Amino acid sequence: MASPFDPALLRRWIDAAAERLTAGRAEIDRINVFPVADHDTGSNLLLTARAAASAPLDGDAAEDVRPVQAAAALAAAAVRGARGNSGLILSQLFRGLAEELEAAAARRPNTPAGELLAGALRRAAALAAVAVSAPRPGTALTVLDAAAAAVAAVAARVAAGTASGPPAPGATLTRVADPADPVDPADAGHGTTVALAEAARVAADAARAALARSTGRPPELVRAGVVDAGGLGLVVVLDALVAAAGGDPAPPPSSQVAGHGPASTVTADGELVPWVPQPVYEVTYWLPAPDPAAVETLRARLAGLGDSVGLAGDGGGGVMVHVHTTEAGPAVEAGLAAGRPSGIRIEALPPVSPSRDRAVLLMIESSGAGALARAAGGNVLVADPDPTVDEVLAAIRATGAEHVVVLPCATHRRTVTETAAERVRFEGIDVVVVPASSVLQGLAALAVHDPARRAPDDVVAMAEAAAATRTGGLAVAEAEALTWAGPCRPGEILGISDGEVVLIAPDLAVGALWLAHRMLTPGGELVTVLLGSAAPDELGERLADDLRRTHPEIDVVVHRGEQGDYPLVLGVE
């Protein structure tokens, strides 16, 4: 019996994988927030698959050796061309197959397809776990483990003769024909191909279910409301194997597994259910004599759950609590953590009709920058810590507008913002995310917002203003390190631009001057300075005086941003 993993099958598989990854690359890149939100997992998987596809799979070896030889060539090309962690894990899938085929050829030449695939996936899972420095549950490794376990379980039942009757999709395998059974030449290879397609479908469906399962998912993925990008890519590759073996893969995982579409979501068990808008509740209760520190903790917790937060004291130590939220249960639980709430009242608020045509929502950490945005007519979602999908959804709804432009003001918030935007469109709210990567880019975009302009033209103007703003900042070195600008010592000032350290200065005043002059080298018309919470007003005044003297052609504005991470942030437009 010929091996089901012959060179022709391997060629169909890797070509189909590259084709499907090409189609899904943008979605996989978009949801890539773990372990680093660099949005390149889809690209890395595709480049790895293309490297594997360059392998010569048709050798001149004997027929029984050719599958082993071809799989080894595929694995070697994938490993050499692997990009990123996701590419490394994918390369180990092909390496696991190559090692399993070689072992099976020595152990049992006619090993059934289901057993071969189960062994290959087990080896791949073990190899991938070793290749990744810090394995985490709820990621691509979990997806690979689930696929291996599912195929192994079904293959074992088939081998024991306990699988009978028509297979449920992704649940059972048809019995692989015994090599001694007579085979019609016209059907040669057909039985093994069908068995491999069914085994691959079992693996793909198990991987899909593991991907959708929320248990053990890293907090970064939970906060962003997305599944693991590398795991999603593995499902795509397993679907490609199903198709290459002549089977019928499930619909593309980008639309069903990730659950980001406006009309659907996925339960923890992997079931696709319609997504409907969550009702908003008014929650009130009384706290008798809570600890003052507990009150402030409660206020912060409720601010993360909703809006219209109010904690009113009665002068005798008691506090009345009020919040509008989609999470009534957690709002009450927050009160239980602060004391013994009584008089709990939860009422569903009527759906809110849009009260205005357009709004701009900015996600800003610091109070000073937030105040600037509000003064300029923007809505602000406090992004300290980074908001969850539900918090972004609540903020979009709270604008009361039919058309909302959202400025995430940080690159790593792009995924959570776009996910929320997709979901809220189902409610009839038109949302556009302008990719502002800093607070100053967000403020620059807000400055050119014109409600009287056509909405598409206004979005274009805001996007152009954000893109035209160069940003930089000063940070204090906390330890000795080697940077692009040379070695630094604790207490020295690091000038950062475009995410890289570009200068090292002895103090904030000198660092501010050096960084501003460096950023003005390409030119500029306006310099905006945001002072951090620990920076004195004198720092901004001295910088503004110097720039007005050395660059009389530019305008300089200084504000108190009150950010805690950077003593000073600069924007050049």
N, C-alpha and C positions, 0 to 999 in steps of 0.2 A: 504493500500500500504506500503510495507516494506521500511524502510529508505535506500536510496542509499549508505549511509555511514555505512553499517553494519560492524561487526568485520572482516569479510573475506576481504572486500574491503580495510579497514584500514591496514590489514596485508599485502595485496598485494602492497599497496601504499608505506608503509615504507620500505618494503624489496626492492622494485624497486628503491626507492630513494637512499638507501644505495648502491645498485649495481651501479647505474649511478654516484653517487658521488665518488665511488671507481675508476671508469673509468676516471672521469674528475678531480680528485684531483690534479694531477700534474699541469695541465693547470691553474686551479683556484689558486693554490698556487703561480704559476709563475707570474700571473698578479696582485697579491695582493700588491699594493703600497699605499693604502689608508684605514684607516687614518694613519697607520704605515706600512712601507714596511718590514713586518716581514715574509711574504710569508708563512702564515699558515692558510689562510681562508679555503682552500679546506680541509685541515686536520681537522680543527675545525668543519666544517659542517658535515663531515663524522662521526666524533666521536659523535656528537650530534644525528645524525640519528641512529647510532648504539645503543646509549643509549635509544632512543625512541623505537627502535625495540625490546628491552628487556622487554617491558611492556607486562603483561598478558592481552590479548585482548578478550579471550573467557571466559566470566563469566557465572554464572548460573542464571542470572537475567531473567526476562520475556523478550520475543522477542522485545517488543516495547521499553524496557529500555536498552537493551544490546548495541545499538549504542552509546547512551549517556555515558554509563559506560565505554565502550571501548575507546571512544575518550578522556574521562577524564583521563584514565590510560595512554594513549599515550602522552597526553599533560604533565602530571605530570612527566613521565619518561624523556621527552625531556627537560623540565625546569631544573630538577635536574642534568641532564647530559650535559647541555649546555656548550660549550667551546667558549670563545671569543665573541665579539660583534655579529659576524655572526651567531654563535650558539644560542645566545639569541634571535635574530630576527626570526630564524627558529623555535625555541620553541614556540614563540608567534603565529606562523601560526597554530600550532596544538592546542594551547590554545584557539585561536579564533574559531576554528572549534568546540571544545568541548563546549564552551559557547553558540555558535549559535545553536547547536543541542539541548542543554538543554532548551534554550529559545523557540525554535520552537516546542519542544514536549509539552510544556505548552500552547503555543499560537495556534498552528495549526499542529497537528500531521502529516498530509500528505503534508507538504510543498514540492513543487517541487525541484528537485536537483539544478536547476540553482539559485533559490532564496536562498537555503541553502548555496551554495558555495559563492554567492555574499555577504551574511551576514557574513559568516566566514571570508572572505578576508577583509571586512570592519573592523570587530572587530580586526583582526590580525594587520592591518595597524595602527589602533589607539593604540593598546597595544605596538607594536614595537616602535612607536614614543615616547611613555612614557619611555620605557625601555632603550633607547639610550640617553645618557646625552646631546649630541650635534647633533641633527638630521641635515643632510645636503641633499640638492637636488642632483639629479643625481646619487644616490646610491641605495642600496637595498630597502630603504624605498620608493623611487620613483617607483621602479619596482613593489612593493607590492600595492601601491596606484593605479597604472595603471591597474593592474590585477583586483583589486576590482571594479574599475569604469567601466571597459569593461563588466564584467559579470553582474553587476547591470543594466547597460543600456540595454543589450540584454534580460535579464530576465524580465525587465519591459515591453519591447515590446512584448515578448511572452505572458506575463500575460494579456496585453491589447488586444491580438489577432491581432496585426499588423504585426507579422512575418509570412511570407508565402513563399511558394516555397522552392526549395532545398537550404540548407544553404551553403553559401560560406565558405571555410575553415576559422575558427576563426572569422566569421562575424555574424552568426545567430544561433539560437537554434531551434531545432524542438520542437513543442508544446508538453509539458509533458502531458501524459494521465491523464484525470480526474479520480479520485478514483472511481466515480460511473460508469465509462465505463466498459462494460464487458471485461474480460481479459481471454484469452485462457490459461489454466494452463500450457501448454507447453511453453508459452511465458512469464510466470510469471517472473517479475523482469527485462525482457529484455528492456522494454521501459524506465525504470528509469536508467538502466545502460547506454544506448545510450545517454540519455539526460545529464547525468553526464559527459560522455566522451566529449560531444560537449561543455558543459560549461567549463570544464577543459581546452579544447583546446583554447577557447576564452581567458581564463585567461593567459595561457602560451604564446599565440601569442601576446597579449597586453604587457605582461612582456618583451617578446623578443624585441618588437619594442621600448619600453621605455628604455631598456638597451642600444640599439644601438644609441639612440638619443643623440646628443652632447650637446643640450641646458642645461645649468645649471650644467654641469659636473664639479666636483672639479678640480682646476688647477693641482693637483698632477696626476690625471688621464689623463688630456689633455696632459701634458708634456710627460708622458710615452706612450701615444698613445694607451691606453687600456681602457676597460670598468671596471665597479666596480666588484670586485671579488665576494662580497657577493650577488650582484644582479644576477650575472651569476649562482651562486649556487642555488638561488631561482628559476630561470628558469629551472634548472635541476630537482628540486623537483616537480615543476608543470608539467613538461613533464612526470615525473614518475606517477603522478596522472592520466594523460591522458592514459598512457599505462595500469595502474591498472584497469581503468574503461572500458577497451576494445577499446579505441580509438587509433588513429594513430598520435603519437607526431611528431613534426618537427625534422629534423636532429639535432644531438648534437650541442648545442650552442657553444662549444669550437671551432668548425670549421666554423660556420656561423655567430654567433653573435659577437664574439670577433674580428673577421676580421683580425687575425694575420697571416693567411696563406700567402704564397708567391704569390698566384695567385688571391686573392680576397680581397675586403675591403667592408665596409658597409657605406651607406650614412646616413645622419641625419634622413631620413625617414625609415631607416631599410632595404633599398633595397640592395641586394647583387650585386655588380658589379665587373667586372674583374679589377685587379690592374695592371697598366702599369707603366713603369719607367717614372719619370718626366724629361722633358728636362731641361738642364742647360742653363741659359741665361747670356750674358755679358751685364751689365747695366752700362752706363756712363752718367754723366751730370755735368753741370757747376753750381757752387754756387758763386755768387758775394758777396764778403765781409761778410762771415758768422761770427758769434761770435766765438772766440776760444774755449770757453767751449762747444758750440753746435757742433763744429767739433769733439771734443773728444767723445762726446756722440754719434754722428753719426758713428764714427769709431767703437765704441763698439757694436752699434746696427748692423752694417753691418757684423761685425765678427761673430755675432750670426746667420746671415742669409746665409752666404756662405764663400767663400775663395777668394784668390787673391784680397784682399781689398787694395785699394790704394787711398790716399787723398793727392794730390800734389798741393802745393801753387804756385802762380805765382810771389810772391814777392810783389804784390800790394794789397794783401788781398783776392784775389779770389782763389777758390779751385776747382780742377778737381777731380771728384769722380769716382771710378771704383770698380766693384765687380762682381764675378761670383756666381750666385745663382739660385736656383730653384724657388725662391720667388721674381719675378721681381716687382710685385705690392708693397709689403711691402718695398722693397729697395728704390723705388721712394718716398713712403710715409715717410720714414725716412729722405729723403732729404727735403721734405716739412716741416718737423718739425724743420729742421736746418736753413732754409732760403727759397729762391725762386729759385729752380733749373730751368735751361734752357738748351737747346740743349740736351734734353733727348734722349738717343739712347738705344734700347733694341734689341739684336740680339741673336738668338738661336745658341749655340755652337754645332759643330758636335759631335756625340757620341764618347766617348774616348775609344780607344782600350787599353787593359791592356799593360802597358809598362814594367812590371817586374813580376816575378813569385810570390814572397811572400812579405808581409809587416806585421809589428806589429804596432797596433794603441793603444795608451794609453790615458785614460781620466784623466787629471791632472788639479788641480785647480791653483797651485802656479807656478810662473815663474821660480824659481830656479830648482825645480824638473823637470819642463818641459824641461829646457835647458839640464839637465842631460840625459833625455830620448832621446832627439834629438841627442846629442853627441854620444850616444850609438847606433844610427841607427834607432831609433823608430820614428813613426809619432805621433804627439800630438794633441789632441782635448782639447782646454781649457775648463775646466768644472766648470767655475765660472761665472754665476750660472750653475746648472746642465743642460746639454744639452737636447734638445727635440729629438724625434725620427728622425725628418727631418734633424737635425744638425748632428746626428750620421750617418745617411745615406750619407749625403754629405761628411763627413770626410772619410768614408769607400771608397766611390768612388774616392775621391781625392788621395788616396794612389796609384792609378793606377796599383794595383796588382790583380792577379787572385785569390790568396789565402791570406786572411787577418786574423790574430789573433788579437782579441780585448781584451784589459785588462781594465775593468771598474774602477778598483782601488777604489771601494767603494761598499759595499753590496747593498745599496739602488738604485744603477744604474743598477743592473742586469736586471731588467725587460725591461727598455728602450733599453738596449743594445741587448738583445735577440730578442726583437720585430724588431729592425732595421736589425739585422742579418737575420731573416727569410725573410723579405721583399726584401733585396738586393740579396738574392740567386737567385731570379727570373731573375736577370740580368746576371746570369752566373758567379757571384763572390762567391767563396766558403769562408764562414766566420765561424770561431770558436771562441766562447767566453770562455776565461779562467777565472774562478771566482776569480780574485785577489780582495781582500777586502780592500786593502790600497795601498797607493802610493809605499811604500817600497816593498810590495809583487809584485807590477807591475814591479818595477825596477829589482827585483831579477829574475823574469821570463824573462825579456828582456835580462839580463846578460847572460843567458844560450842559448838564441836563436841562432841557427846555420842554415843559409840558405842552407848549403851543406847537411844537414841531411834530411832524409825522412820526409815529412811534418807530418805524424801521430806521428812519434817518437819525432819530435821537439815539438809538442803540449804537449805530455806527459811529456817531460823534463821541459817545462815551467810551466805546472800545478804542478809538483812535487816541483819545486823551490819556487813557490808562497806559496804552502801549508806548506813548511818547514820553512818559515820566520815568526817569532813571532814579533808582533809590539806593541808598547806602546808609550805614549806621556805625556807631561806635559801641564797642563792647569792652569790658574789662577782663583781661586774661586771668583765669583762676588757677592755672597750673603751667608748668613748663611744657612747651610744645613746639613742634616744627611746623611752620606755616609756609604758604607760598611766598610770603614776604620775609621769611627767615625765622630763626628761633625767637620765641618770646618767653618772658618770665612772668610770674604772678604779679598782678598789679599794673602791668603795662597795658596800654590802650591799643586795641585792634581796630583798624579801619576796614569795614566789610562792604564790598560792592558786588552785586550779582552773585551772592552766596560764597564769595571767596575773600580771604584776608588779603588786602592789597597794600597795607602799610601798618607799621608798628610805631606808636608815638609814646613819649614819656608821660603825657598828661592829657586830659580831655580838651583843654583849650588848643594845644598844638595839634592834636589829632583832628579836631573839628576843622581847623584851617587847612591842614594838609588834604583831608578828604574832600572838602568843598572845592578846593582848587583843582584837584585831580578830576572830580566829576564834571567840572566846567570846561575841561580841556576840549571836548567835542563841541562846546557851545551850549547856550541855554538862555532863556529869557526870564525865568522865574525860579527862585530857590525858596523852598518851604522847609522850615526847621521845626521839628517836634522835640521838645525837651522832655526827658524822662522824669519819673517821680523823684529821683535822687539828684537831678541836675539843678544847679542854681540858675536863676534868671540871668545872672551876669554872663554865663557861658553863651547864651543866645545873643545877648546884646553885643558882646565883643566880636562874635563871628559876623553879625550883621554889619557892624561898623567897618570891619576889614573888607567884607565883600563889596560894600557900597563904595569904598575907596579904591579898591583894585579892579572892580568890575562895575563901573558906573552905569553901564548899559542894562544891567539886570535889576529886577525887583526882588527884594528879600522880605519874607514874612516869617515871624517867629511865633509859635504857639506852644502852650504847655500841653503836651500829649499825655503826660503822666503814665507812660508805659513803664513797666518794671524791668524789662529785659535789656533795653538799650538806653543808655543815658542820653543819647542824641540820635535822631533819625533825620536824614536829609532826602529831599526830593528835588530833582532838577527837571524843569519842563522847557 
